[in-house]
Amino acid sequence: MRKTPQENKIPALVFEMKLSKLIKGFLRGKRKISGYWKEGGPVNIKQVNMPVLVADDWVIVKTVYCGICGSDMKEITLSGASNNPIRSIITFPQIMGHEPVGIIHKIGPNVTKVKVGDRVAINPWFPCKSRGISPECPRCQQGNYTHCQNFQRGNLPTGMHLGVTKGFGGYASYIAIHQSQCFIIPEGISFNQAVLADPFSVAFHSILLLEPKRNSTILVYGIGVIGLLTIMCLKKIFEVEHVLAVGRYEFQKNLALELGADHVFMNSRENLIEEIANYKDFELYIPDKGLKWTMDGVHGIIDTISSADTLEIGMRILSTQGKLVFLGVSTPKRCENTPHYFKELEIVGSNAFCLEIFKGKRAHAFEFFMEFLAAKRIDPSILVTHKFPLKRYKDAFGALAKKSESHAIKVIFDFSI
């Protein structure tokens, strides 16, 4: 029996880049944070077409969970810069969400990697293989999928990954993806654990870039879900002896200590450098104006916020010839960066994850994550604090916007309720 047009529709949370909606959302949001996601603004539940197989090697996944990322909240609260170059490789309207897990619902005739009924975590990126491009670009051939040269080409709209590519996103009950994006969730691993594959892999990739030694002192700046996963990974996987953290809320501090941080400093621009220096007995240098700084300091920093303030403080508290890896998405602003050249610091950006090399093995970050879970080296499910059905998206965003009240860490949309 043929389905009616309405039966071919599914609900999805959509972000529209329409000036009238953006203005309405902006004005409402300035008065009250929930105004950003009030009806009539850029974010609304829409009825969209049920996804179809893009090619014979594609699959359709029935969504079980999809995590809300900090970058989603940045977009919803209209916090991005208008001149951000990434805008050239995203398209609208967007079905939001790029952290889904689910169950294989349908497969194309050329699919060999998965079968109907398999539980999968989804790598959201749309590089050459997903776009039907062969031969793959040199970066994809090397496993550097996040820097694919073809995000504007192939059989998909322009876009880097789920959530920022027109028509493809995780805040919907069904998702179409290429089979290569599917990673089977082994038996004994729950969806509660697997839904953190994306943020864990982001943390894992940044630590690999940092290259910490076991006896080094590493500072994690910002202890939202990425920061907490970074602490877990530093302690449990890389076995780093000394991990410090900077947080904003008491509940984050308590969890960071539980995960193995030696000490957590509460975020204060004026006193933070002095507090860290006093704790580690670093000599302070005191200029006539501006913040204090050190020549000796922490060996490495992972900055999950990456604002002008956090970067400047990081450069001042980082040891001479130390390394800072930043992966936040804050709007760029000027900061005093003289310590960058004077102390010969290495400052490196970190973008998502790809094929990684860890202890002589080369595999996708999601594969390492599943191995760590199966071996019980980590269990990040403690970080999933809130679940909401999609229809309660306002409550979900509200929980993240008011962390001091909700104590939210990882908030997910639950499509099973």
C-alpha positions, -999 to +999 in steps of 0.1 A: +000+000+000+014+033-010+021+058+017+004+092+017+027+123+015+021+129+052+031+094+061+065+100+044+072+129+068+092+127+101+097+154+127+131+171+128+146+201+146+156+225+119+177+257+119+167+282+092+190+310+080+163+335+074+169+372+083+134+377+098+137+347+120+173+356+130+163+391+140+134+378+160+155+352+177+183+377+184+160+403+200+141+377+221+174+361+232+189+393+244+159+398+267+158+362+279+180+332+269+150+310+261+140+336+235+166+322+211+145+290+207+111+304+210+086+297+181+090+319+151+128+321+155+154+302+135+150+269+155+117+249+152+104+214+148+095+208+112+080+179+093+107+168+068+109+140+042+117+106+054+154+101+043+162+079+013+193+060+002+215+085-016+235+057-033+236+019-032+263+019-005+242+041+019+221+031+049+192+045+069+196+046+106+167+047+131+180+072+157+181+062+193+200+091+209+216+122+196+238+144+218+237+182+219+271+197+213+284+230+225+287+241+189+249+235+185+243+259+214+266+284+199+246+283+167+212+284+185+223+314+206+236+332+174+271+334+189+291+329+157+310+356+138+295+368+105+329+366+089+337+330+100+352+313+070+336+279+079+303+294+066+315+286+031+312+249+038+278+247+056+243+250+040+208+257+052+181+249+063+199+225+086+185+195+104+207+200+135+227+174+154+259+155+147+263+131+176+238+102+168+237+066+177+210+042+164+199+010+147+204+001+110+169+004+095+176-001+058+206-008+036+215-003+000+223-033-023+261-026-021+264-023+016+287-048+032+299-032+064+266-034+084+232-052+083+197-043+093+194-044+131+230-036+139+236-010+166+259+018+154+276+050+164+278+074+135+308+094+124+291+125+112+317+137+086+309+137+049+343+133+031+350+120-004+337+084+002+303+096+015+301+120-015+307+093-041+340+108-052+366+084-066+395+086-065+394+102-030+413+134-025+449+131-011+438+140+024+410+114+025+435+088+012+456+096+042+427+093+066+425+130+072+388+132+066+381+164+085+402+183+059+386+168+028+391+189-003+356+181-016+331+193+010+315+214-018+313+186-044+299+152-050+263+138-046+256+158-014+250+195-007+279+216+005+287+207+041+313+192+064+291+168+084+257+159+098+240+189+113+255+215+090+247+200+056+213+208+042+189+179+047+212+157+068+212+158+106+208+138+138+179+157+154+155+135+135+141+100+140+158+086+109+191+095+093+207+086+059+245+081+059+272+063+040+281+028+053+317+040+060+303+063+087+288+034+107+308+019+136+292-012+151+286-009+189+300-042+204+278-063+226+279-052+262+283-016+254+252+006+260+239+034+239+245+055+270+282+049+265+283+049+227+265+083+224+297+099+237+318+085+208+320+119+191+330+141+221+354+115+234+371+112+200+374+150+199+392+149+233+413+119+222+425+136+191+435+168+209+456+148+234+474+130+206+483+164+192+495+176+226+517+145+230+519+146+269+545+126+288+534+105+317+553+127+343+541+160+328+516+185+343+487+192+319+461+219+324+425+213+310+409+247+306+371+243+307+354+212+321+322+208+302+317+174+286+348+177+264+370+189+293+358+161+316+363+135+288+398+150+283+406+145+320+393+109+319+414+102+288+445+118+302+443+097+333+429+064+321+443+061+286+475+082+286+482+077+323+494+113+328+504+118+365+494+154+370+462+169+356+449+203+366+417+219+355+399+252+353+361+251+358+331+274+363+307+254+385+311+235+417+294+203+403+319+203+374+347+206+399+335+177+420+332+155+389+366+165+376+382+155+409+363+122+408+377+116+373+413+121+385+422+158+384+447+168+411+431+202+416+404+223+400+407+261+399+375+281+396+375+305+366+387+339+376+407+360+351+424+383+377+435+356+401+438+324+381+474+328+370+486+335+406+465+306+420+481+281+396+516+295+401+512+293+439+498+258+437+528+246+416+554+270+431+561+287+398+579+321+399+556+350+390+566+379+368+546+411+375+543+437+347+533+474+353+500+467+335+481+436+326+482+400+339+510+383+357+529+356+339+555+328+344+585+315+325+582+281+341+546+267+341+525+237+331+539+216+304+508+215+283+473+229+280+442+217+263+418+247+260+382+236+254+369+272+254+394+291+233+383+326+240+407+355+240+408+354+278+415+317+281+442+318+253+459+348+269+459+332+304+471+299+288+501+316+272+510+332+305+509+301+326+524+277+300+560+267+305+586+280+281+585+259+249+553+243+261+524+234+239+488+246+239+461+228+219+428+246+215+396+232+203+369+256+214+346+276+191+345+310+208+342+341+187+378+354+181+389+386+198+423+403+204+445+391+232+480+401+244+501+373+228+537+385+234+544+353+255+537+333+223+570+343+207+589+352+238+585+318+254+586+300+220+553+284+227+536+259+203+499+267+198+480+242+178+443+240+167+425+207+170+396+198+146+374+169+156+391+135+148+401+111+120+423+081+116+446+082+146+479+065+156+480+054+192+507+030+206+517+019+171+482+011+159+464+031+132+426+032+134+396+056+134+391+074+168+357+057+171+374+023+169+398+032+197+368+044+217+349+011+213+381-008+223+386+013+255+349+007+264+351-030+257+383-033+278+366-013+306+394+012+307+368+040+306+331+044+313+319+079+303+282+072+308+283+091+341+285+122+320+250+117+304+229+137+328+197+146+310+175+130+283+146+147+265+123+136+237+127+159+207+094+177+213+109+190+246+139+207+228+132+239+247+137+222+280+169+205+267+184+238+255+173+254+288+191+228+308+223+235+290+219+273+291+213+272+329+239+247+341+242+263+375+206+252+382+204+220+361+239+206+367+238+195+330+269+179+314+258+159+283+222+164+273+208+141+247+177+138+226+161+104+233+141+091+203+130+059+222+106+079+244 
